[in-house]
Amino acid sequence: MNRLIARFEVAAVVFVFGAVCVFHIAAQPGKPLGKIVYNAIVTEGLPEELRILDTVNNQVTTVPLQGFRVVREPVWFSAGDRIAFHANVGFGSAHIYTVRPDGNSLCQLTSGFGDFVTPTIPISAERIFFQGVSGDIFSIGSLCGSADLQTYPVRLSYAHVSPNGRYVAGSNWGISSFQSDGFVYDLLTGTLTKILQHQGQNAFVQLAWSPDGNKLVVHHINRGVNPPNGEIWTIDANGANPANLTPDWPDSEEDSPSWSPDGQWILFPSNRRGGNWDLWAMRPDGSGRTNLTSSPEIEAGPAAIFLTNNDSDGDGVPNDNDQCPNTPPGNVVDANGCSIDQLCPCGGPESGSPWKNHGQYVSCAAKNAESFLASGLITEDQKDMIVEAAAQSSCGKK
């Protein structure tokens, strides 16, 4: 069963000579640390924008592009030096482009009368895979000026190439009907395998590979309700172990999921907050949901992240700035990545010597609880609970 919550209660428990000190504080889910590229619709009818959110400092920049009406489906190259996307100049056909994050070196890879969308890139980054609006699958060399367009004998919507470049996952959404299934196509053998079968009015729409190629994250639509409910699922690459990650959000839509390069996060847009589309992240089991953007614009995806900072314990503080590594999951931490338990361990202060007495331990807990309260990390009631738990513990007693 999923522990699917964006905010939940966590108990930090310390056992000392049979005594238990429990600090109940609201857990923070953390967030992926890096640069997320996504498309934004500022106002209906105006040109769309390509934006980059740096989640480390919460800064948003716009990739300077001129002359495009529609700019969508951005994805990073594995080195983080270029972005691929599809765009329309006007109301005509879409084409595949690449660009530097600063807007330089804009290159149109496809040409002619094709209508090409949804670019995806394997780790090798030698070729870009994409589809025509009719579902035909193509690839082309990723360097500007490439002319080796290749067509594959399969039709899939929202085609997504595997990290090793051998498989393409997709659905038959809109090709034969809008009650679609999930498929994996082997580019080497030409074998198409159905791995997801829809039921009733439901449909599987978008599938995206995990970085290790062992799992897929899936956009599922329940069309039996009005309005239709979009959900995020995961499934093994062979079709085993399907899991709905968002069954507790029946009144909102989630779609266009993608993975972080380390496999620790799933990114997706949702209209959960007041019907407006914002970007979210969650862990692959559905836990730790966190809202990454909140603005009046429509922020859509699939959003793709290029990791710029590692955060091994997932507390939202990069390793380079984390003074307290290995924080247990869910613990609230300060700007240095330290929880109150880590700042005031029951066994004694950081110097390694034991507490002089019980009062010194309680003073440490109270002082840091006040600091967490002043920083807005905990509430007044939670602060009082922490101090009371410290006072009732045996920490520091001789």
C-alpha positions in Angstrom: 0.0 0.0 0.0 1.3 3.4 -0.9 2.1 6.0 1.8 0.8 8.7 -0.5 0.9 12.0 1.2 2.6 15.3 0.6 2.6 16.1 4.3 2.5 13.6 7.1 3.6 13.0 10.7 7.0 11.4 11.4 8.2 10.3 14.8 11.9 10.6 15.5 12.6 8.0 18.2 15.7 7.7 20.5 16.1 4.8 22.8 18.4 5.4 25.8 18.5 3.0 28.8 15.0 1.9 28.0 13.6 5.4 27.8 12.0 6.7 24.6 12.2 10.3 23.4 9.7 10.9 20.6 9.7 14.1 18.5 6.6 14.4 16.3 7.2 16.9 13.6 5.7 17.5 10.1 7.9 15.9 7.6 9.3 17.6 4.5 9.5 15.6 1.4 12.6 17.2 -0.1 12.9 17.8 -3.8 15.1 16.9 -6.8 18.1 19.2 -7.0 18.9 20.4 -10.5 17.6 22.2 -13.5 14.2 21.4 -14.8 13.3 22.3 -18.3 9.6 22.6 -19.2 7.2 24.6 -21.4 4.9 27.3 -20.1 1.8 28.8 -21.6 1.6 32.3 -20.2 -1.6 33.4 -21.9 -3.7 31.5 -24.4 -3.0 32.6 -27.9 0.4 34.1 -27.1 3.7 32.3 -28.0 4.6 29.6 -25.5 7.9 29.7 -23.6 10.7 27.3 -22.8 11.7 27.7 -19.1 14.3 26.3 -16.8 13.7 26.0 -13.0 16.8 25.7 -10.9 15.4 23.9 -7.8 18.5 24.6 -5.8 17.9 28.4 -5.6 14.3 28.4 -6.9 15.1 30.6 -9.8 13.3 30.5 -13.1 14.9 31.6 -16.4 13.4 31.7 -19.9 15.3 30.2 -22.8 15.3 33.1 -25.3 13.6 31.9 -28.4 12.0 34.0 -31.2 9.5 33.2 -33.9 7.8 30.1 -32.3 4.1 29.9 -31.6 4.2 26.5 -29.9 7.2 25.2 -27.9 6.8 21.8 -26.2 8.1 18.5 -25.0 11.6 19.7 -24.0 14.2 17.1 -22.9 17.9 17.5 -21.8 20.8 15.9 -23.5 22.6 13.7 -21.0 25.5 16.1 -20.7 23.1 19.0 -19.8 24.6 21.2 -22.6 21.6 21.1 -25.0 17.9 20.8 -25.0 15.7 19.1 -27.7 12.1 20.1 -28.2 9.4 20.4 -30.9 8.0 23.7 -32.0 5.6 25.3 -34.5 6.5 28.6 -36.2 2.8 29.2 -36.9 -0.2 27.0 -37.3 1.8 24.6 -39.6 3.7 21.5 -39.0 5.9 21.0 -35.9 9.7 20.2 -36.2 12.4 19.0 -33.9 14.9 21.5 -32.7 17.9 21.7 -30.4 19.3 24.7 -28.5 21.7 25.6 -25.7 20.2 26.6 -22.4 21.1 30.2 -23.0 19.3 30.2 -26.3 22.4 30.0 -28.5 23.0 27.4 -31.3 19.4 26.9 -32.2 19.2 24.2 -34.8 16.2 22.7 -36.8 16.9 19.0 -37.3 13.8 18.0 -39.3 12.4 19.7 -42.4 9.8 19.2 -45.1 6.1 18.5 -44.6 6.4 16.2 -41.6 4.7 17.0 -38.3 7.3 15.8 -35.8 6.8 15.8 -32.0 7.9 14.3 -28.6 11.7 14.0 -29.0 13.5 11.6 -26.6 17.2 10.9 -26.3 19.1 7.8 -25.2 22.1 8.2 -23.0 24.5 8.0 -25.9 22.8 11.1 -27.4 24.0 10.1 -30.9 20.4 10.2 -32.2 17.1 11.8 -31.3 14.0 9.6 -31.5 10.6 11.2 -32.1 7.2 10.5 -33.8 5.0 11.9 -36.5 1.5 13.0 -35.4 0.1 9.9 -37.2 2.2 7.7 -34.8 5.1 6.8 -37.1 8.5 6.5 -35.3 11.7 8.3 -36.6 15.2 9.1 -35.5 17.8 11.4 -36.7 21.4 12.3 -35.8 21.5 14.7 -33.0 24.2 17.0 -34.5 23.1 20.1 -36.4 23.0 19.4 -40.1 22.2 15.7 -39.8 20.3 14.3 -42.8 20.0 10.6 -41.9 16.4 10.5 -41.1 15.4 6.9 -40.2 11.9 5.5 -40.2 10.8 2.4 -38.1 7.9 0.0 -39.1 5.7 0.7 -36.1 3.2 3.2 -35.0 3.2 4.4 -31.4 2.0 7.6 -29.7 4.2 9.4 -27.2 7.1 7.2 -28.2 10.0 7.2 -25.6 13.3 5.6 -26.3 15.0 3.5 -23.6 18.3 4.7 -22.1 20.3 2.1 -24.0 18.6 3.1 -27.3 17.2 -0.4 -28.1 13.6 -0.1 -27.1 10.7 2.3 -27.7 7.8 2.5 -25.3 4.5 4.1 -26.3 0.7 3.6 -26.7 -1.8 3.5 -29.5 -3.6 6.6 -28.1 -5.4 8.3 -30.9 -4.2 5.9 -33.6 -7.1 3.4 -33.5 -9.1 4.9 -30.6 -8.7 6.7 -27.3 -8.9 3.6 -25.2 -5.3 2.7 -25.6 -2.8 0.1 -24.3 0.9 0.3 -23.5 3.6 -1.3 -25.8 7.3 -1.8 -26.0 8.9 -2.1 -29.5 12.3 -3.7 -29.9 14.2 -1.7 -32.5 16.7 -4.5 -33.1 14.3 -7.4 -33.7 11.2 -5.4 -34.8 9.1 -7.1 -32.1 6.1 -5.2 -30.7 5.0 -6.4 -27.2 1.8 -5.3 -25.4 2.7 -4.8 -21.7 -0.5 -2.9 -20.6 -4.1 -3.7 -21.4 -6.7 -1.1 -20.7 -10.0 -1.9 -19.0 -13.4 -0.3 -19.8 -13.2 3.4 -20.4 -9.6 3.6 -19.2 -6.5 4.3 -21.3 -2.7 4.2 -20.9 -1.3 7.1 -22.8 2.4 8.1 -22.1 5.2 5.8 -21.0 8.7 6.8 -20.0 11.7 4.7 -19.1 13.5 4.8 -15.8 17.3 5.5 -16.0 18.2 1.9 -15.5 15.7 0.7 -18.1 14.0 -1.7 -15.6 10.7 0.2 -15.1 8.3 2.6 -16.9 6.3 5.5 -15.5 2.9 5.7 -17.1 0.2 8.3 -17.6 -3.1 6.5 -17.1 -6.5 8.1 -17.8 -9.8 7.0 -16.2 -12.4 8.1 -18.8 -15.2 6.6 -16.9 -15.6 9.8 -14.8 -16.3 13.4 -15.8 -14.0 15.1 -16.1 -11.5 12.3 -16.8 -9.0 11.6 -14.0 -5.3 11.4 -15.0 -3.1 9.2 -12.8 0.6 8.3 -12.6 1.4 4.6 -12.6 4.7 2.6 -12.6 5.2 -0.9 -14.1 8.1 -3.2 -14.7 9.6 -3.1 -18.2 8.1 -6.6 -18.9 4.6 -5.5 -17.8 4.7 -6.9 -14.3 3.8 -5.2 -11.0 1.6 -2.3 -12.2 1.1 0.3 -9.4 -1.1 3.4 -9.2 0.9 6.0 -7.4 -1.8 8.7 -7.1 -5.1 6.9 -6.3 -5.7 9.4 -3.4 -5.9 12.3 -5.9 -9.2 11.4 -7.6 -10.3 15.0 -8.2 -7.3 16.2 -10.2 -5.3 15.3 -13.4 -1.7 14.2 -13.5 0.1 13.5 -16.7 3.3 13.6 -18.8 5.5 11.9 -16.2 9.3 11.6 -16.4 12.2 10.4 -14.3 15.1 12.2 -12.7 18.5 10.8 -14.0 19.2 9.2 -10.7 15.9 7.4 -10.6 15.0 8.9 -7.2 12.2 11.2 -8.4 9.3 11.2 -10.8 8.3 14.6 -12.3 4.8 15.4 -13.5 2.4 18.4 -14.1 -0.8 18.4 -12.1 -3.8 20.7 -11.9 -4.4 19.8 -8.2 -4.0 23.4 -7.0 -7.1 25.3 -8.0 -7.2 23.7 -11.5 -4.0 25.4 -12.6 -1.2 23.3 -14.0 2.0 23.3 -12.0 5.0 21.0 -11.8 5.3 18.4 -9.0 7.8 15.7 -8.0 7.4 12.5 -6.0 9.4 9.4 -5.1 8.9 6.3 -7.3 6.7 4.8 -4.6 4.4 7.8 -4.7 5.6 9.3 -1.4 7.2 12.7 -0.8 5.1 14.7 -3.2 6.2 18.3 -3.5 4.9 21.2 -5.5 7.8 22.7 -7.5 6.1 25.6 -9.2 3.0 27.7 -8.4 2.1 30.4 -10.8 -0.9 31.5 -12.9 0.7 30.2 -16.0 0.2 26.7 -17.4 3.4 24.8 -16.6 3.5 21.5 -18.5 5.8 18.7 -19.5 7.0 16.2 -19.6 9.4 18.2 -17.4 13.0 16.9 -17.7 15.6 17.5 -15.0 19.4 17.7 -15.4 20.9 17.0 -11.9 23.4 19.6 -10.8 23.6 18.7 -7.2 23.5 15.4 -5.4 21.4 15.0 -2.3 22.1 11.5 -0.9 19.8 11.5 2.0 16.9 13.3 0.2 16.5 16.1 2.8 16.5 18.9 0.2 20.0 20.1 1.1 22.8 19.3 -1.5 25.6 17.1 -0.3 28.1 20.0 -0.7 26.1 22.0 1.9 24.8 19.2 4.1 26.5 19.3 7.5 24.5 16.3 8.7 24.6 13.5 6.1 22.4 10.4 6.3 19.4 12.2 7.8 16.6 9.6 8.3 13.8 10.0 5.6 11.1 12.5 6.5 12.9 14.5 9.2 12.6 18.2 9.1 16.1 19.8 8.7 17.5 23.3 8.8 19.4 25.1 6.0 22.5 23.0 6.9 20.6 19.7 6.5 20.5 18.9 10.2 17.5 17.7 12.1 17.0 18.4 15.8 17.9 14.8 16.6 21.2 15.3 14.8 21.9 18.6 16.5 21.0 17.2 19.9 21.8 13.4 19.9 20.7 11.7 23.1 24.2 10.2 23.5 25.9 13.5 23.7 26.9 16.6 21.7 29.0 16.6 18.5 32.2 16.8 20.5 31.8 13.2 21.4 31.6 13.7 25.2 28.4 12.9 27.1 26.0 15.6 28.2 27.0 17.2 31.5 23.5 16.6 32.8 19.9 16.2 31.7 19.4 20.0 31.7 22.1 20.5 29.1 20.4 18.1 26.7 16.9 19.7 27.3 18.5 23.2 26.7 19.9 22.0 23.4 16.6 20.6 22.2 14.7 23.8 23.3 17.2 26.1 21.7 17.1 24.3 18.3 13.3 24.0 18.5 13.1 27.8 18.9 15.4 28.2 15.9 13.3 25.8 13.8 10.1 27.7 14.8 11.7 31.0 13.9 12.6 29.6 10.5 9.0 28.4 9.9 10.0 24.8 9.8 7.7 23.7 12.7 4.7 25.2 14.5 4.5 26.5 18.1 2.7 23.3 19.2 5.3 21.1 17.6 8.1 23.2 19.4 6.3 22.6 22.7 6.0 18.9 22.0 9.7 18.6 21.2 10.7 20.4 24.4 8.3 18.3 26.5 9.6 15.1 25.0 13.2 16.1 25.7 12.3 16.9 29.3 10.6 13.6 29.8 13.5 11.6 28.3 16.5 10.1 30.2 19.0 11.8 27.9 21.9 13.3 29.9 20.8 11.7 33.2 23.5 10.0 35.2 
